[in-house]
Amino acid sequence: MSEGALVASCHCGRVRITLPRKPESVTHCNCSLCTKTGFQGVYFASDEVQVEGEFDSYVRADCNPAYLATHRCRQCGIATHWTPLTDSPHERMGINARLLEPGALEGVPVLEVDGRSWPA
């Protein structure tokens, strides 16, 4: 990874996600899943990101068809990232911006997304 890389980690530190650079924006979505997990998304292609750790996954039952899996640390349960249900590499995956140290995303704009209005 490059000099501008950022490392995100869960509460217990067993999950580490290395991002190649600061994202262009942070997405704050109000859908039920993001609201309940506290997930705020930053997005990269999967081949730009290094993901380490052991995970449990959740696929929303209320989306038909289902299209992504949300992953969390198997030890501390923190929501870490999501990936499409298709085979890798992925054009886009989401990483929980809350895993980064405070100040790491200073100056990065936050986009408010109305996910509650999306059809299931």
C-alpha positions as CSV (number, residue, x, y, z in Angstrom):
1,M,0.0,0.0,0.0
2,S,1.1,3.6,-0.6
3,E,2.3,6.2,1.8
4,G,-1.2,7.8,2.0
5,A,-2.8,4.5,3.1
6,L,-5.2,4.5,6.0
7,V,-5.7,1.6,8.4
8,A,-9.2,0.9,9.8
9,S,-9.6,-1.5,12.7
10,C,-12.5,-2.9,14.8
11,H,-12.8,-2.4,18.6
12,C,-10.6,-5.5,19.5
13,G,-8.1,-4.8,16.7
14,R,-8.4,-8.3,15.2
15,V,-9.8,-6.8,11.9
16,R,-7.6,-4.5,9.9
17,I,-8.7,-2.9,6.6
18,T,-6.1,-0.9,4.8
19,L,-7.4,1.7,2.4
20,P,-5.1,3.1,-0.4
21,R,-5.9,6.8,0.3
22,K,-8.5,9.1,1.8
23,P,-11.9,8.5,0.2
24,E,-13.6,11.2,-1.9
25,S,-16.6,11.2,0.6
26,V,-18.2,9.5,3.5
27,T,-21.8,8.3,3.1
28,H,-24.2,8.6,6.0
29,C,-27.2,6.5,5.2
30,N,-30.4,6.4,7.2
31,C,-31.5,2.9,6.1
32,S,-32.4,0.6,9.0
33,L,-29.2,-1.5,8.7
34,C,-26.8,1.5,8.7
35,T,-28.8,3.2,11.4
36,K,-28.8,0.2,13.7
37,T,-25.1,-0.7,13.1
38,G,-23.8,2.8,13.0
39,F,-22.2,2.1,9.6
40,Q,-20.9,5.1,7.7
41,G,-19.5,4.1,4.3
42,V,-16.4,4.8,2.3
43,Y,-16.1,3.0,-1.0
44,F,-13.2,1.5,-3.0
45,A,-12.7,-1.3,-5.5
46,S,-12.0,-4.6,-3.7
47,D,-8.6,-4.9,-5.4
48,E,-7.5,-1.6,-3.8
49,V,-8.3,-2.7,-0.2
50,Q,-6.5,-5.2,2.0
51,V,-8.8,-6.9,4.5
52,E,-7.5,-9.0,7.3
53,G,-9.4,-10.9,10.1
54,E,-12.1,-13.3,10.8
55,F,-15.7,-12.4,10.1
56,D,-19.3,-13.3,10.5
57,S,-21.6,-12.2,7.7
58,Y,-25.2,-11.1,7.4
59,V,-27.4,-10.9,4.3
60,R,-30.5,-8.8,4.6
61,A,-33.7,-10.9,4.4
62,D,-35.8,-7.8,3.5
63,C,-34.0,-7.2,0.1
64,N,-35.3,-9.1,-2.8
65,P,-33.1,-10.0,-4.5
66,A,-30.3,-9.9,-1.9
67,Y,-27.2,-8.2,-3.3
68,L,-24.7,-7.7,-0.5
69,A,-23.3,-9.2,2.7
70,T,-22.4,-7.1,5.7
71,H,-19.4,-8.4,7.6
72,R,-18.5,-7.9,11.2
73,C,-15.6,-8.9,13.4
74,R,-16.1,-12.5,14.7
75,Q,-14.6,-11.4,18.1
76,C,-16.1,-8.0,19.0
77,G,-19.0,-7.9,16.6
78,I,-18.3,-4.5,15.1
79,A,-19.6,-3.9,11.5
80,T,-16.5,-3.6,9.4
81,H,-17.5,-3.7,5.7
82,W,-19.8,-5.0,3.0
83,T,-19.2,-6.8,-0.2
84,P,-21.5,-7.7,-3.1
85,L,-22.7,-11.3,-3.3
86,T,-21.0,-11.7,-6.6
87,D,-17.4,-13.1,-7.1
88,S,-14.4,-10.9,-6.4
89,P,-13.0,-8.6,-7.6
90,H,-15.7,-6.1,-6.9
91,E,-16.0,-2.7,-8.6
92,R,-17.2,-1.3,-5.3
93,M,-17.2,-2.4,-1.6
94,G,-18.1,-0.4,1.5
95,I,-15.9,0.0,4.5
96,N,-17.2,1.4,7.8
97,A,-15.6,4.8,8.2
98,R,-16.1,4.7,11.9
99,L,-13.2,2.2,12.1
100,L,-10.7,4.9,11.3
101,E,-9.0,6.9,13.9
102,P,-10.6,10.3,14.8
103,G,-9.4,13.0,12.5
104,A,-8.3,10.6,9.7
105,L,-11.1,11.8,7.5
106,E,-10.9,15.5,8.4
107,G,-12.0,17.6,5.4
108,V,-13.7,14.7,3.6
109,P,-17.3,15.7,2.8
110,V,-20.2,13.7,4.4
111,L,-23.0,12.8,2.0
112,E,-26.5,12.3,3.5
113,V,-28.3,9.4,1.8
114,D,-32.0,8.6,2.3
115,G,-31.8,4.9,2.3
116,R,-35.1,4.5,4.1
117,S,-36.8,5.6,0.9
118,W,-35.3,2.8,-1.2
119,P,-37.6,0.0,-2.2
120,A,-36.8,-3.3,-0.5
